[in-house]
């Protein structure tokens, strides 16, 4: 039986060392880590590798379940994959989570609901803050990455949309949007 650790943080400025130390202390034989958002499983190559590597009797170990997923659907898919491989899941900082027991499975499901709820609340607060900033005239969004005058200038010089897009290294649809 192999215990495989998985550590994840959302951004490159965050540090993985605390999670990796906790997983080492939990007796993980192998630790894989990555700096990717937990809101989707897309592009999380280390997670995919860990799930493919799991064998019957192995244990996937994380510090908290939110390191695996931020949505109930993604977490359930991950847990199904773990179970299908005959492995189990444990969380070092959430001692009730151990999918090798009925109580652990139940606790995991309850915590996943709260994790998704927390993510949704954070999104709502962010949208409320943006709306308030817009009303106050403070929020302007990100700066444009395409100079509309450059697009119009190239169009006036006789270039077509495809040629302008290629020259400016932008999408053709962006050219059409600028020319409206």
Order of alpha helices (4+ residues) and beta strands (2+ residues): beta-alpha-beta-alpha-beta-alpha-beta-alpha-alpha-alpha-alpha
